[in-house]
Amino acid sequence: MNNFEKLKKQMDFLIEVDKVKNIYRQNYITDGSRRENDAEHSWHLAMMAFILSDYTKEADLDVLKVMKMVLIHDIVEIDAGDTFLYDEQGYLDKDERETKAAMRIFGILPEDQKNEMIDLWEEFELRETKEAKFAAALDGIHPLMNNYITKGAGWKNHDVKAEKVLEKKAYIEEISPELWEYAKKIIEECANLGYLK
């Protein structure tokens, strides 16, 4: 493959992933005016990785790798759609939909970058490495922040219960006790304020 062909594939991919701006999540942006899109969510997670990297038990965390993971983790939703964390029916075929999407979308890239993207995306999904665990912790904290600021706007639409949020977010403690304490306080306060059932 010559340089022009490589560049063409990379530009085609960059044009394709612009579609994440049109994938809307259940959470609202902090002013409560509208639901956030995947691009906004991923950008905010990358910023969180940069700012909050001290809050992990791992001294040698590769923050750049975490940032890469959170920037690409929801690209598959271009094809697969956003599956709300508390949608049990949607989770039945989530893995299948997202894997198919990953192969198509990352397949637009030159082979080496395609493989890197798929490896990073799969690592994030498996949550076995310290970077993937920290990335997942940030992905879990972000909607808590948004729902707290917006008085539970994303939760109220789906009658989400506090116990369910605690259950779904408990994995955060493994990688970051500090972030888990923060999460528990937010969940408790949201329940007390009536943002959660």
Secondary structure, 3 states (H helix, E strand, C coil): CCHHHHHHHHHHHHHHHHHHHHCEEEEECCCCCCEEEHHHHHHHHHHHHHHHCCCCCCCCCCHHHHHHHHHHCCCCHHHHCCCCCCCCCHHHCHHHHHHHHHHHHHCCCCHHHHHHHHHHHHHHHHCCCHHHHHHHHHHHHHHHHHHHHCCCHHHHCCCCCHHHHHHHHCCHHHHCHHHHHHHHHHHHHHHHHCCCC
